[in-house]
Amino acid sequence: MKYRTINNPDNLSTLGFGCMRFPKKGNGFDLDEIGREIEYAVENGVNYFDTAYLYPGNEEAFGKAVEKLGVRQKINIATKMPHYFMKSVEEAQKRFDEQLTRLRTDHVDYYLMHMLPDVRSWHALVERGIPGWLIKQKEEGRIRRVGFSFHGSSEMFIKILHEYDWDFAQIQYNYIDENTQAGAKGLKEASALGIPVIIMEPLRGGRLVNGIPEKAKEMIRTMTPGWSPAEFGLKWLWNQPEVTCVLSGMNSMDMVKENIRIASEMEEGSLTPDDMNTYEKVIEEIERKIKVRCTGCGYCMPCPAGVDIPGCFKTYNTSYVENYYNGLREYFMCTAMKNETSMASQCRQCGKCETHCPQGIHIRDELKKVKRRFENPVFKLVKLFQPGHLK
């Protein structure tokens, strides 16, 4: 495992374990498999694990696994303050105590203001007394480092960087988002300020592995022989010295092993001019095909009207990246062939989803496009003749 020397006071591993996509079993988490994956990761040098209050059952599952393995002293636990639920310091304390109980620990190593979208949101927390509360928690040893996760423009990210003495920051960054979100500009500003940067969505929720056009996959196979699409995406990040740690939402042992291998081999600044030229070509092909920049994070869910928003956008993109019929088949299976349907046409235009979307997607408008593309007379006729338990 590699450990960066720039802006890395805790010697964080270059690969971090994103816990959001832990493997499931039945209606819950597969605790045995989670334990095996965490144990292997720790044994191979991974020491940064990221979860959040908002991920249902995730903190508790992680806490149980860590306690059973007895590896708490070997790792850094990162979790996030759900500031959007809180009106006071008392509420912050209540939520934080709940998180410590779930995680089965007496302290959090890295504590983030979750999805801080703009300076105004930070000012609202200042008015509630949160900075003073954070200082108190640090003095008592219950929080070691304070940071924030961010989705928005580079200009807003840089403004937030200068609002507080942050210990670290977490941004969405990958070879598609180089000039969107916080972007390279924000990354370099944070690094210049001595702030460690943790990367989330390095593969855009797997879209840069399974959701890219076949032509782009062929480019990767032929122009960077031996590299998988995942390796292609991760190496682009680890090539940059300003990147402290890259989170990967790993949910299988194969994924854990592959990512550890890549992280252990990759040195900053090792990509060649020919490699960088390949990235430009692949980006151009992907940009030409993808219609909606959804990462599948699920922050927009649940939809009050029952729409499977990430599923709608995934199948919509598939219909352009692969072919129309693949997308239509997936859309039918994922939305209409359910006891509780979840089609784009169910959208009531309430807009609740848009207030939570980290990507700033105009979800209501995009769902109209999904409806027009898929829900034609043939679709409705086939749906009508599905088994009686379907609507």
C-alpha positions as MATLAB code, in Angstrom:
seq = 'MKYRTINNPDNLSTLGFGCMRFPKKGNGFDLDEIGREIEYAVENGVNYFDTAYLYPGNEEAFGKAVEKLGVRQKINIATKMPHYFMKSVEEAQKRFDEQLTRLRTDHVDYYLMHMLPDVRSWHALVERGIPGWLIKQKEEGRIRRVGFSFHGSSEMFIKILHEYDWDFAQIQYNYIDENTQAGAKGLKEASALGIPVIIMEPLRGGRLVNGIPEKAKEMIRTMTPGWSPAEFGLKWLWNQPEVTCVLSGMNSMDMVKENIRIASEMEEGSLTPDDMNTYEKVIEEIERKIKVRCTGCGYCMPCPAGVDIPGCFKTYNTSYVENYYNGLREYFMCTAMKNETSMASQCRQCGKCETHCPQGIHIRDELKKVKRRFENPVFKLVKLFQPGHLK';
ca = [
       0.000    0.000    0.000;
       1.183    3.523   -0.765;
       0.989    6.471    1.643;
       1.347   10.028    0.382;
       3.819   12.365    2.069;
       2.116   15.629    1.012;
      -0.648   16.920    3.326;
      -1.042   13.583    5.076;
      -0.345   13.961    8.818;
      -2.019   10.664    9.734;
      -0.309    8.640    6.995;
      -3.608    7.697    5.364;
      -3.494    4.914    2.786;
      -3.928    6.071   -0.807;
      -6.890    3.677   -1.037;
      -9.793    4.264    1.298;
     -12.697    1.878    1.870;
     -16.037    3.501    1.020;
     -18.662    1.658    3.048;
     -21.760    3.020    1.304;
     -22.065   -0.020   -0.968;
     -21.462   -2.815    1.545;
     -22.667   -6.216    0.247;
     -26.212   -7.156    1.188;
     -27.788  -10.464    2.156;
     -31.540  -10.834    2.199;
     -33.033   -7.696    3.696;
     -29.860   -6.660    5.505;
     -26.091   -6.548    5.291;
     -23.898   -9.609    4.798;
     -21.888   -9.136    7.998;
     -19.684  -12.168    7.401;
     -18.637  -10.957    3.963;
     -18.189   -7.398    5.208;
     -15.902   -8.711    7.936;
     -13.802  -10.686    5.470;
     -13.390   -7.696    3.174;
     -12.469   -5.307    5.987;
     -10.013   -7.793    7.460;
      -8.284   -8.298    4.102;
      -8.163   -4.539    3.495;
      -6.607   -3.828    6.906;
      -4.089   -6.647    6.537;
      -3.013   -5.098    3.250;
      -2.551   -1.583    4.560;
      -5.915    0.156    4.076;
      -6.483    2.407    7.089;
      -9.264    4.832    6.087;
     -12.928    3.749    6.212;
     -15.784    6.085    5.269;
     -19.435    5.801    6.274;
     -22.258    8.245    7.116;
     -25.285    8.748    9.335;
     -27.437    8.940    6.211;
     -26.502    5.454    4.911;
     -29.236    3.225    6.401;
     -27.775    0.666    8.802;
     -24.265    1.267    7.509;
     -22.595    2.708   10.599;
     -24.003   -0.077   12.746;
     -22.887   -2.831   10.358;
     -19.419   -1.325   10.143;
     -19.189   -0.938   13.921;
     -20.106   -4.568   14.489;
     -17.530   -5.776   11.965;
     -14.714   -3.643   13.387;
     -15.496   -4.668   16.959;
     -15.536   -8.355   16.046;
     -12.238   -8.090   14.162;
     -10.560   -6.054   16.912;
      -8.948   -3.637   14.439;
     -10.197   -0.299   15.793;
      -6.711    0.931   16.721;
      -5.393    0.170   13.237;
      -7.875    2.282   11.281;
      -9.269    5.771   10.849;
     -13.062    5.955   10.944;
     -14.691    8.721    8.933;
     -18.368    9.512    9.229;
     -20.587   12.501    8.551;
     -22.725   14.983   10.458;
     -26.287   15.133    9.087;
     -26.412   18.909    9.519;
     -29.515   19.164    7.316;
     -31.508   17.474   10.118;
     -30.253   19.708   12.908;
     -31.464   22.996   14.359;
     -29.228   23.243   17.441;
     -26.050   22.125   19.177;
     -28.180   19.830   21.327;
     -29.400   18.024   18.235;
     -25.824   17.774   16.946;
     -24.777   16.177   20.229;
     -27.686   13.745   20.132;
     -26.919   12.619   16.583;
     -23.204   12.329   17.292;
     -23.763   10.234   20.427;
     -25.996    7.995   18.337;
     -23.227    7.637   15.761;
     -20.657    6.679   18.385;
     -23.048    4.023   19.694;
     -23.636    2.646   16.203;
     -19.911    2.611   15.446;
     -19.085    1.056   18.849;
     -16.276    3.513   19.474;
     -15.512    6.420   21.795;
     -14.249    8.713   19.034;
     -14.394    9.450   15.312;
     -11.116   10.113   13.547;
     -12.474   12.110   10.608;
     -15.813   13.907   10.999;
     -17.385   15.617    7.995;
     -20.110   18.165    7.520;
     -22.046   16.007    5.083;
     -22.688   17.394    1.608;
     -22.010   21.033    2.465;
     -23.309   22.720   -0.707;
     -22.409   26.376   -0.220;
     -21.074   29.046    2.124;
     -24.588   29.968    3.232;
     -25.103   26.451    4.629;
     -21.869   26.746    6.603;
     -22.911   30.171    7.925;
     -26.168   28.598    9.134;
     -24.125   26.074   11.121;
     -21.994   28.879   12.534;
     -25.155   30.648   13.731;
     -26.205   27.456   15.521;
     -22.888   27.305   17.365;
     -21.517   24.236   15.588;
     -17.869   25.455   15.339;
     -17.698   25.845   19.118;
     -19.264   22.417   19.565;
     -16.690   20.890   17.194;
     -13.832   22.482   19.137;
     -15.218   21.032   22.356;
     -15.460   17.539   20.836;
     -11.861   17.790   19.618;
     -10.641   18.934   23.025;
     -12.381   15.955   24.637;
     -10.880   13.562   22.085;
     -14.240   12.509   20.605;
     -13.375   13.958   17.184;
      -9.815   14.089   15.855;
     -10.194   15.856   12.470;
     -12.983   18.073   11.116;
     -13.763   18.392    7.419;
     -16.595   18.561    4.915;
     -17.820   16.706    1.863;
     -18.773   18.834   -1.102;
     -20.805   18.816   -4.295;
     -20.926   22.039   -6.254;
     -18.750   24.436   -8.250;
     -15.012   24.956   -7.809;
     -15.598   28.619   -6.943;
     -17.947   27.734   -4.073;
     -15.618   24.987   -2.863;
     -12.728   27.440   -2.663;
     -14.884   29.924   -0.729;
     -15.744   27.256    1.848;
     -12.082   26.284    2.154;
     -11.339   29.798    3.408;
     -14.250   29.924    5.862;
     -12.793   27.645    8.540;
      -9.575   25.974    9.623;
     -10.469   22.648    8.020;
      -8.413   19.524    8.709;
      -9.462   17.874    5.414;
     -12.003   17.982    2.590;
     -13.794   15.388    0.498;
     -14.739   15.992   -3.128;
     -16.181   14.168   -6.110;
     -13.358   13.894   -8.627;
     -12.573   11.620  -11.560;
     -11.434   11.929  -15.159;
     -14.938   12.932  -16.269;
     -15.342   15.524  -13.494;
     -11.935   17.172  -13.883;
     -13.526   20.508  -14.739;
     -16.856   20.149  -12.936;
     -17.705   19.908   -9.235;
     -14.720   21.121   -7.137;
     -12.532   19.952  -10.007;
      -8.792   20.221  -10.469;
      -8.949   23.904   -9.550;
     -10.450   23.152   -6.132;
      -8.124   20.205   -5.556;
      -5.031   22.329   -6.168;
      -6.315   25.164   -3.965;
      -6.909   22.779   -1.063;
      -3.462   21.268   -1.513;
      -1.865   24.718   -1.564;
      -3.565   25.445    1.775;
      -2.142   22.213    3.213;
      -5.553   20.538    3.389;
      -5.653   16.766    2.709;
      -8.199   15.859    0.021;
     -10.208   12.641    0.068;
     -11.709   11.617   -3.284;
     -15.229   10.178   -3.578;
     -16.984    8.869   -6.690;
     -13.655    8.029   -8.379;
     -15.529    5.799  -10.840;
     -18.860    7.678  -10.657;
     -20.642    4.913   -8.777;
     -19.312    2.259  -11.187;
     -20.482    4.149  -14.280;
     -16.869    4.504  -15.436;
     -16.540    0.724  -15.276;
     -19.799   -0.710  -16.588;
     -21.552    2.333  -17.999;
     -19.115    3.613  -20.590;
     -19.553    3.055  -24.355;
     -18.113   -0.099  -25.918;
     -15.878    2.046  -28.084;
     -14.405    3.656  -24.963;
     -13.828    0.214  -23.407;
     -12.076   -0.887  -26.590;
      -9.834    2.173  -26.444;
      -8.808    1.274  -22.900;
      -8.125   -2.351  -23.893;
      -6.011   -1.485  -26.910;
      -4.308    1.748  -25.853;
      -3.542    0.778  -22.229;
      -3.081   -3.016  -22.500;
      -3.840   -4.964  -19.340;
      -5.761   -2.159  -17.667;
      -9.389   -2.632  -16.689;
     -11.752    0.374  -16.844;
     -11.497    0.559  -13.033;
      -7.706    0.613  -13.169;
      -7.874    3.245  -15.895;
      -9.991    5.499  -13.664;
      -8.053    4.979  -10.443;
      -4.631    5.499  -11.986;
      -5.694    8.891  -13.311;
      -6.361    9.957   -9.719;
      -3.283    8.458   -8.100;
      -1.134   10.104  -10.743;
      -1.860   13.460   -9.047;
       0.227   14.339   -5.958;
      -2.540   16.547   -4.534;
      -4.780   13.494   -4.034;
      -4.368   12.147   -0.499;
      -6.775    9.199   -0.464;
      -9.208    7.706   -2.993;
     -12.403    6.143   -1.664;
     -13.717    3.108   -3.465;
     -17.182    1.769   -2.672;
     -16.068   -1.838   -2.640;
     -18.695   -4.570   -2.284;
     -16.876   -7.777   -3.236;
     -13.596   -9.422   -2.328;
     -12.495   -9.357   -5.967;
     -12.970   -5.595   -6.036;
     -11.068   -5.164   -2.767;
      -8.140   -7.228   -4.048;
      -7.997   -5.495   -7.428;
      -8.085   -2.009   -5.943;
      -5.421   -2.840   -3.368;
      -3.200   -4.177   -6.130;
      -3.603   -1.025   -8.208;
      -3.043    1.250   -5.207;
       0.081   -0.662   -4.226;
       1.606   -0.368   -7.689;
       0.696    3.175   -8.720;
       3.130    6.050   -8.197;
       2.241    9.710   -8.596;
       3.385   11.258  -11.862;
       3.887    7.906  -13.570;
       1.388    8.292  -16.432;
       3.016    8.997  -19.793;
       1.993   11.591  -22.436;
       0.568    8.702  -24.472;
      -1.512    7.630  -21.464;
      -2.867   11.147  -21.034;
      -3.758   11.270  -24.714;
      -5.777    8.084  -24.236;
      -7.727    9.704  -21.410;
      -8.619   12.601  -23.705;
      -9.940   10.243  -26.361;
     -11.919    8.140  -23.889;
     -13.432   11.234  -22.268;
     -14.494   12.544  -25.654;
     -16.272    9.284  -26.472;
     -18.023    9.088  -23.092;
     -19.137   12.721  -23.187;
     -20.635   12.104  -26.598;
     -22.912    9.335  -25.280;
     -23.938    9.994  -21.673;
     -27.122   12.020  -21.279;
     -27.622   12.341  -17.498;
     -24.688   12.707  -15.105;
     -26.231   10.596  -12.355;
     -23.785    8.658  -10.148;
     -26.461    6.490   -8.529;
     -25.679    7.816   -5.044;
     -29.359    7.630   -4.052;
     -29.497   10.917   -2.137;
     -32.636   11.771   -4.146;
     -34.429    8.756   -2.707;
     -36.939    7.767   -1.547;
     -39.241    9.463   -4.033;
     -42.680   10.296   -2.530;
     -44.280    9.082   -5.758;
     -42.284    5.848   -5.838;
     -40.078    6.668   -8.851;
     -36.779    4.781   -8.977;
     -34.849    7.889   -9.988;
     -31.316    6.391  -10.196;
     -32.724    3.332  -12.004;
     -34.535    5.502  -14.547;
     -31.388    7.458  -15.337;
     -29.172    4.368  -15.462;
     -31.387    2.680  -18.048;
     -31.830    5.956  -19.955;
     -28.040    6.290  -20.287;
     -27.778    2.614  -21.222;
     -30.120    3.219  -24.144;
     -27.588    5.684  -25.566;
     -24.280    4.189  -24.412;
     -25.146    0.638  -25.513;
     -28.319    0.542  -27.575;
     -31.966    1.511  -27.255;
     -33.333   -1.988  -26.768;
     -30.935   -2.839  -23.935;
     -31.998    0.331  -22.166;
     -35.698   -0.316  -22.793;
     -35.463   -3.897  -21.542;
     -33.680   -2.782  -18.371;
     -36.160    0.026  -17.844;
     -39.119   -2.329  -18.157;
     -37.595   -4.865  -15.790;
     -36.508   -2.277  -13.208;
     -39.629   -0.122  -13.150;
     -42.706   -1.879  -14.558;
     -42.106   -5.498  -13.542;
     -42.520   -4.810   -9.833;
     -45.348   -5.174   -7.368;
     -44.824   -1.467   -6.746;
     -44.019    0.189  -10.064;
     -41.380    2.921  -10.164;
     -41.656    4.497  -13.617;
     -40.664    8.014  -14.626;
     -44.289    8.819  -15.444;
     -45.162    8.540  -11.748;
     -43.252   11.764  -11.022;
     -45.535   14.376   -9.434;
     -43.095   17.224  -10.055;
     -42.786   17.956   -6.324;
     -39.065   18.733   -6.639;
     -38.040   17.178   -3.323;
     -35.391   15.076   -5.070;
     -33.687   18.097   -6.608;
     -33.009   19.658   -3.213;
     -30.869   16.621   -2.300;
     -29.103   15.865   -5.614;
     -25.328   16.387   -5.229;
     -24.944   16.647   -9.003;
     -27.462   19.469   -9.364;
     -29.426   17.474  -11.937;
     -32.758   18.923  -13.054;
     -34.393   15.629  -12.165;
     -37.966   16.542  -13.034;
     -37.015   17.645  -16.542;
     -34.843   14.602  -17.096;
     -37.591   12.228  -15.942;
     -39.861   13.730  -18.596;
     -37.240   12.776  -21.179;
     -37.042    9.246  -19.766;
     -40.808    8.960  -20.017;
     -40.819   10.143  -23.639;
     -38.012    7.764  -24.601;
     -39.424    4.602  -23.049;
     -43.098    4.835  -22.179;
     -44.516    4.598  -25.668;
     -47.772    2.808  -26.670;
     -45.976   -0.547  -27.062;
     -44.478   -0.236  -23.564;
     -47.919    0.498  -22.108;
     -49.504   -2.404  -23.973;
     -46.888   -4.917  -22.800;
     -47.201   -3.605  -19.251;
     -50.966   -4.052  -19.429;
     -50.576   -7.786  -20.066;
     -48.165   -8.463  -17.226;
     -49.349  -10.836  -14.452;
     -52.227   -9.536  -12.364;
     -50.117   -8.582   -9.363;
     -48.505   -5.846  -11.457;
     -50.133   -2.466  -11.835;
];
